[in-house]
Amino acid sequence: MTTSPHELDSADPLAAMRDRFVIDDDLVAYLDGNSLGRLPRATLDRLAAFVREEWGGRLIRGWSEGWVELPVTVGDELGAALLGAAAGQTVIADSTSVCIYKLLHAAAGLRPGRDEIVIDATNFPTDRYLVEAVAEARGMTVRWIEPDLVDNVTADVLAGALGDRTAVVLLSHVDYRSGTLLDLPGLTEAVHAAGALVIWDLCHSAGVVPIALDASGADFAVGCTYKYVNAGPGAPAYVYVAQRHLTHARQPIEGWWSAADLFGMSDTYEASPSIRRMLSGTPSVAGILAVQEGVRLIAEVGVEAIRAKSELMTGHAIELLDELGLELVTPGDAALRGSHVTVRHPDARAITAQLIERGVVPDFREPDLIRLGLSPLTTSYAELAAATRILGEVVAPIG
């Protein structure tokens, strides 16, 4: 007998977490938390208090009363709860794109004499565009790898691109299309064996997949906070730099916030010896506070518990999609996928539009992919069941 959505939700140890978020929309199912997470109620209260009491009440005194330290203190919280990173290696800074740009330059600068940057040709557009731009600016060459959509970047695929010219490899931990989860420790080891450095894009994994950057020997990492961290649209990203690289890593946007003496106003620039060296200009205090509230929710539950629900829910989604006869392009093995499930259909764009009209919000990706993002803290089994039922009704007339 098939277990009902009600029974699954009743047995879900994280079901009560849904009440900790603002859910007062008119949607049948929100399956796009892997692009923009829901608003935590704690964030609503925190930002209201910040505007009224800190910004409104303390004005510029707020900087000396704690705002200056926020990029590092919240970075440490995020690093500990989401990344497996010891203190002093993670900082909240800029957008994901700006952070990737900084890390590409920093990593390339640590491998003088090597002139190739490796990236897969199917990585997220921003990552690819930035690799091309940095390679051109530094007189380097881009070595492209062409992985399978589902199997993605494996050790064998990567091995063919690594050599004594490889300076940096940029990889996404979870593929933004298929949801395939890469072997972060294994691929990091392979890159190091070639004498190169690796930058991990954690946008689709941090907060929903256990990560151990320190234990894996990772060099650099970057990620956004508006997906599974639920920090809001345009929320600031974060940068991780392994302690062993901090002294020599030099990023290209050297602003006053990365200086050794923030308020010294020195005539000459001297980089901070700490993770602050990855900052540039004045950070968004409100944005960082939203990150902090999202991180604290995850820390309260624990990423392991979130991952456990993610594996169960994505597995259940795959069963429901199989019943509809749709082509799955996400690994069937739970250990090899993140927290979204993707199907292929030639009319994916039109199907997505019809789903949205009926109150189901998934995500469309060119040219023919529909992503169902399952955010364990906010997505219910009832939502998933309703969404797949409506999906079946939309797809049936198309055939």
C-alpha positions as CSV (number, residue, x, y, z in Angstrom):
1,M,0.0,0.0,0.0
2,T,1.4,3.4,-1.0
3,T,2.1,5.7,1.9
4,S,0.0,8.9,1.8
5,P,1.4,12.4,1.8
6,H,-0.3,13.0,5.1
7,E,1.4,10.0,6.6
8,L,4.8,11.0,5.2
9,D,4.4,14.5,6.6
10,S,3.3,13.1,10.0
11,A,6.4,11.0,10.2
12,D,8.7,13.8,9.1
13,P,10.9,15.0,12.0
14,L,11.4,18.3,10.2
15,A,7.8,19.0,9.4
16,A,7.4,21.5,12.2
17,M,10.2,23.7,10.7
18,R,7.8,24.7,8.0
19,D,6.0,26.8,10.6
20,R,9.2,28.8,11.2
21,F,8.9,30.4,7.7
22,V,6.5,32.9,6.2
23,I,4.1,30.8,4.1
24,D,1.1,33.0,3.4
25,D,1.1,32.9,-0.4
26,D,-1.6,31.4,-2.6
27,L,0.6,28.6,-4.1
28,V,-0.3,25.0,-4.3
29,A,3.4,24.0,-4.2
30,Y,6.6,26.0,-4.1
31,L,9.4,23.8,-5.7
32,D,11.9,26.6,-6.4
33,G,13.6,26.8,-3.0
34,N,16.8,25.8,-4.8
35,S,16.7,29.2,-6.5
36,L,15.2,31.4,-3.8
37,G,14.4,30.1,-0.4
38,R,11.4,31.1,1.7
39,L,11.5,33.9,4.3
40,P,12.3,32.8,7.9
41,R,10.0,34.4,10.4
42,A,13.1,35.1,12.6
43,T,14.6,37.1,9.7
44,L,11.4,39.2,9.5
45,D,11.7,40.1,13.2
46,R,15.5,40.6,13.1
47,L,15.4,43.0,10.2
48,A,12.5,45.0,11.6
49,A,14.4,45.4,14.9
50,F,17.6,46.3,13.0
51,V,15.9,49.0,11.0
52,R,14.1,50.4,14.0
53,E,16.7,50.1,16.8
54,E,20.1,49.7,15.3
55,W,20.0,51.8,12.1
56,G,17.3,54.1,13.3
57,G,18.5,54.3,16.9
58,R,22.2,54.0,16.8
59,L,23.0,55.4,13.4
60,I,26.8,55.4,12.6
61,R,27.6,54.2,16.1
62,G,26.4,50.8,15.0
63,W,29.7,50.2,13.2
64,S,31.7,50.4,16.4
65,E,29.0,48.5,18.3
66,G,29.3,45.4,16.2
67,W,28.6,45.9,12.5
68,V,32.3,46.0,11.5
69,E,32.8,42.4,12.7
70,L,29.7,40.9,11.1
71,P,31.4,39.7,7.8
72,V,33.8,37.6,9.8
73,T,31.6,36.5,12.8
74,V,28.7,35.4,10.6
75,G,31.3,33.9,8.2
76,D,32.6,31.8,11.1
77,E,29.0,30.7,12.0
78,L,28.3,29.7,8.4
79,G,31.6,27.9,8.1
80,A,31.0,25.9,11.2
81,A,27.4,25.0,10.5
82,L,27.5,24.5,6.7
83,L,31.0,24.0,5.5
84,G,33.0,22.1,8.0
85,A,35.4,25.0,8.3
86,A,37.3,26.1,11.3
87,A,37.1,29.8,12.3
88,G,39.0,32.5,10.4
89,Q,38.6,31.0,6.9
90,T,35.1,32.2,5.8
91,V,33.8,35.7,5.3
92,I,30.5,37.1,4.0
93,A,31.3,39.2,1.0
94,D,29.8,40.6,-2.2
95,S,27.8,38.5,-4.8
96,T,28.7,35.0,-5.9
97,S,30.0,36.3,-9.2
98,V,32.3,38.9,-7.6
99,C,33.6,36.3,-5.1
100,I,34.4,33.8,-7.9
101,Y,36.2,36.5,-9.8
102,K,38.3,37.2,-6.7
103,L,39.1,33.6,-6.0
104,L,40.1,32.8,-9.6
105,H,42.6,35.6,-9.5
106,A,43.8,34.6,-6.1
107,A,44.2,31.0,-7.0
108,A,46.0,31.7,-10.3
109,G,48.4,34.0,-8.5
110,L,49.4,31.1,-6.2
111,R,50.4,29.0,-9.2
112,P,52.9,31.1,-11.2
113,G,54.2,29.4,-14.3
114,R,51.0,27.5,-14.9
115,D,48.7,28.9,-17.5
116,E,45.5,26.8,-17.7
117,I,42.2,27.0,-15.9
118,V,40.0,23.9,-16.1
119,I,36.2,24.1,-16.0
120,D,33.4,21.9,-17.4
121,A,31.6,23.4,-20.4
122,T,28.2,22.7,-18.8
123,N,28.9,24.6,-15.6
124,F,26.7,27.5,-14.6
125,P,27.0,30.4,-17.0
126,T,28.5,32.9,-14.5
127,D,31.3,30.4,-13.6
128,R,32.1,29.9,-17.3
129,Y,32.0,33.5,-18.2
130,L,34.3,34.5,-15.3
131,V,36.8,31.8,-16.1
132,E,37.0,33.1,-19.7
133,A,37.4,36.7,-18.5
134,V,40.1,35.9,-15.9
135,A,42.0,33.7,-18.3
136,E,42.0,36.4,-20.9
137,A,43.1,39.0,-18.4
138,R,46.0,36.9,-17.1
139,G,47.1,35.5,-20.5
140,M,45.9,32.0,-19.6
141,T,44.1,29.3,-21.5
142,V,40.8,27.7,-20.6
143,R,40.8,23.9,-20.9
144,W,37.2,22.7,-21.3
145,I,35.9,19.3,-20.2
146,E,32.7,17.9,-21.6
147,P,31.0,15.7,-19.0
148,D,27.8,13.7,-19.3
149,L,24.8,15.6,-17.9
150,V,24.0,12.9,-15.3
151,D,27.3,11.3,-14.6
152,N,28.9,14.7,-14.7
153,V,32.5,15.4,-13.7
154,T,34.1,12.2,-12.5
155,A,37.7,11.5,-11.6
156,D,38.2,9.9,-15.1
157,V,36.7,12.9,-16.9
158,L,38.8,15.3,-14.9
159,A,42.0,13.3,-15.3
160,G,42.1,14.0,-19.0
161,A,42.3,17.7,-18.4
162,L,44.8,17.9,-15.7
163,G,48.5,18.4,-16.3
164,D,51.6,20.4,-15.4
165,R,50.0,23.5,-17.0
166,T,46.9,23.3,-14.8
167,A,46.8,26.2,-12.3
168,V,43.2,26.2,-11.2
169,V,40.1,24.0,-11.5
170,L,36.6,25.5,-10.9
171,L,33.8,22.9,-10.2
172,S,30.2,23.1,-8.9
173,H,29.5,20.7,-6.1
174,V,26.0,20.1,-7.4
175,D,25.2,20.5,-11.1
176,Y,22.6,23.3,-11.4
177,R,20.7,21.3,-14.1
178,S,20.7,17.6,-13.2
179,G,21.3,17.9,-9.5
180,T,24.3,15.5,-9.7
181,L,26.5,15.7,-6.6
182,L,30.2,15.6,-7.3
183,D,32.8,13.8,-5.2
184,L,34.4,16.9,-3.5
185,P,37.1,15.0,-1.5
186,G,38.0,12.7,-4.3
187,L,38.2,15.4,-7.0
188,T,40.1,17.8,-4.7
189,E,42.7,15.1,-4.2
190,A,43.0,14.5,-7.9
191,V,43.5,18.3,-8.5
192,H,46.2,18.4,-5.8
193,A,48.0,15.4,-7.3
194,A,48.4,17.4,-10.5
195,G,49.9,20.3,-8.5
196,A,46.9,22.6,-9.0
197,L,44.3,24.3,-6.8
198,V,40.5,23.9,-6.8
199,I,37.7,26.3,-6.3
200,W,34.4,24.8,-5.3
201,D,31.1,26.5,-6.1
202,L,28.7,25.4,-3.3
203,C,25.6,27.3,-4.4
204,H,23.4,24.2,-4.8
205,S,24.9,22.2,-1.9
206,A,25.6,24.3,1.2
207,G,22.8,24.0,3.7
208,V,21.4,20.8,2.3
209,V,24.5,18.6,1.8
210,P,27.1,17.9,4.5
211,I,30.4,19.5,3.5
212,A,33.8,19.1,5.1
213,L,36.1,21.6,3.4
214,D,38.9,21.4,6.0
215,A,38.9,17.6,6.2
216,S,38.8,17.4,2.4
217,G,41.8,19.7,2.0
218,A,39.8,22.1,-0.1
219,D,41.6,25.3,-1.2
220,F,38.9,27.8,-1.9
221,A,35.1,27.8,-2.0
222,V,32.3,30.2,-2.7
223,G,28.5,30.1,-2.5
224,C,25.3,32.1,-2.4
225,T,22.9,32.4,0.6
226,Y,19.6,33.0,-1.1
227,K,18.9,29.3,-1.9
228,Y,19.0,26.8,1.0
229,V,20.3,29.3,3.5
230,N,17.1,31.4,2.9
231,A,18.7,34.8,3.3
232,G,16.6,36.5,0.6
233,P,16.9,37.8,-3.0
234,G,20.4,39.2,-3.7
235,A,21.7,38.2,-0.3
236,P,25.5,38.4,0.0
237,A,27.7,35.4,-0.8
238,Y,30.6,33.9,1.1
239,V,34.2,33.1,0.5
240,Y,36.2,30.3,2.0
241,V,40.0,30.4,1.9
242,A,42.0,27.6,3.5
243,Q,44.2,28.9,6.3
244,R,47.4,27.7,4.5
245,H,46.6,30.1,1.6
246,L,45.6,33.2,3.5
247,T,49.0,34.8,3.8
248,H,49.7,34.7,0.1
249,A,46.3,34.8,-1.6
250,R,45.8,38.1,-3.3
251,Q,42.5,39.2,-4.7
252,P,42.1,41.9,-7.4
253,I,39.6,44.3,-5.7
254,E,41.6,45.6,-2.9
255,G,39.4,48.1,-1.0
256,W,39.6,49.7,2.4
257,W,37.7,46.8,4.0
258,S,40.5,44.4,3.0
259,A,43.3,46.6,4.4
260,A,45.3,45.6,7.5
261,D,44.2,48.7,9.3
262,L,40.6,49.3,8.3
263,F,40.4,52.9,9.7
264,G,44.1,53.7,9.3
265,M,43.5,55.4,6.0
266,S,47.1,54.6,5.0
267,D,48.7,56.1,2.0
268,T,49.8,52.7,0.9
269,Y,47.8,49.4,0.8
270,E,48.7,46.5,3.0
271,A,46.4,43.5,2.9
272,S,44.9,42.2,6.1
273,P,46.6,39.0,7.3
274,S,43.2,37.5,8.1
275,I,40.2,36.4,6.0
276,R,39.2,40.0,5.8
277,R,41.7,40.3,3.0
278,M,38.9,38.9,0.7
279,L,36.6,41.9,1.4
280,S,36.5,45.1,-0.7
281,G,34.0,47.8,0.1
282,T,31.4,48.4,2.8
283,P,29.3,45.3,3.4
284,S,25.5,45.1,3.6
285,V,24.7,44.9,7.3
286,A,21.0,44.0,6.7
287,G,22.0,41.3,4.2
288,I,24.5,39.8,6.6
289,L,22.0,39.7,9.4
290,A,19.6,37.8,7.1
291,V,22.4,35.3,6.4
292,Q,22.9,34.9,10.1
293,E,19.3,34.0,10.8
294,G,19.2,31.5,7.9
295,V,22.5,29.9,9.2
296,R,21.2,29.7,12.7
297,L,18.1,27.8,11.6
298,I,20.2,25.3,9.8
299,A,22.6,25.0,12.7
300,E,19.6,24.3,15.0
301,V,18.4,21.4,12.9
302,G,21.8,20.2,11.7
303,V,22.8,19.6,8.0
304,E,22.8,15.8,8.5
305,A,19.1,15.8,9.4
306,I,18.4,18.1,6.5
307,R,20.3,15.8,4.2
308,A,18.3,12.7,5.5
309,K,15.0,14.3,4.6
310,S,16.4,15.5,1.2
311,E,17.4,12.0,0.3
312,L,14.0,10.6,1.2
313,M,12.1,13.4,-0.5
314,T,14.0,13.4,-3.7
315,G,13.7,9.6,-3.8
316,H,9.9,9.9,-3.4
317,A,9.8,12.5,-6.1
318,I,11.6,10.2,-8.5
319,E,9.1,7.5,-7.8
320,L,6.2,9.8,-8.6
321,L,7.9,11.1,-11.7
322,D,8.6,7.6,-12.9
323,E,4.8,6.8,-12.6
324,L,4.2,9.7,-14.9
325,G,6.6,8.2,-17.5
326,L,8.8,11.3,-17.6
327,E,12.5,11.2,-18.5
328,L,14.6,11.7,-15.4
329,V,18.0,13.3,-15.7
330,T,19.0,13.1,-12.1
331,P,21.0,10.3,-10.5
332,G,18.8,7.5,-9.0
333,D,21.3,6.9,-6.3
334,A,20.6,9.3,-3.4
335,A,24.3,9.6,-2.6
336,L,24.9,11.0,-6.0
337,R,22.3,13.8,-6.1
338,G,21.7,17.1,-4.3
339,S,18.2,18.3,-3.4
340,H,16.5,19.0,-6.8
341,V,15.2,16.5,-9.3
342,T,15.1,17.3,-13.0
343,V,13.1,15.8,-15.9
344,R,13.4,16.4,-19.6
345,H,10.6,17.2,-21.9
346,P,10.6,18.8,-25.4
347,D,7.8,21.2,-24.2
348,A,9.4,22.0,-20.9
349,R,9.0,25.8,-21.2
350,A,5.3,25.6,-21.9
351,I,4.7,23.0,-19.2
352,T,6.5,25.2,-16.7
353,A,4.3,28.1,-17.6
354,Q,1.1,26.1,-17.2
355,L,2.3,24.8,-13.9
356,I,2.8,28.3,-12.6
357,E,-0.6,29.3,-13.8
358,R,-2.0,26.4,-11.6
359,G,-0.1,27.4,-8.5
360,V,2.9,25.1,-8.9
361,V,6.3,26.9,-9.1
362,P,9.2,24.8,-10.4
363,D,12.1,26.0,-12.4
364,F,12.8,25.8,-16.2
365,R,16.3,25.5,-17.6
366,E,17.2,25.7,-21.2
367,P,16.5,23.9,-23.5
368,D,14.1,21.3,-22.2
369,L,14.6,20.8,-18.4
370,I,12.1,21.2,-15.5
371,R,13.7,21.3,-12.0
372,L,11.7,20.4,-8.9
373,G,13.6,22.0,-6.0
374,L,12.9,20.3,-2.7
375,S,14.0,22.4,0.3
376,P,13.8,20.1,3.3
377,L,13.0,22.8,5.9
378,T,10.0,24.2,3.9
379,T,8.8,21.6,1.4
380,S,6.1,19.2,2.5
381,Y,5.2,15.8,1.0
382,A,1.7,17.2,0.5
383,E,3.1,19.9,-1.7
384,L,5.2,17.4,-3.7
385,A,2.2,15.1,-4.2
386,A,0.0,18.0,-5.4
387,A,2.7,19.3,-7.7
388,T,3.3,15.9,-9.4
389,R,-0.5,15.3,-9.7
390,I,-0.9,18.7,-11.5
391,L,2.3,18.0,-13.6
392,G,0.7,14.7,-14.8
393,E,-2.5,16.5,-15.7
394,V,-0.5,19.1,-17.7
395,V,1.7,16.6,-19.5
396,A,-1.0,14.1,-20.3
397,P,-2.6,16.0,-23.2
398,I,0.8,16.8,-24.7
399,G,1.9,13.2,-24.7
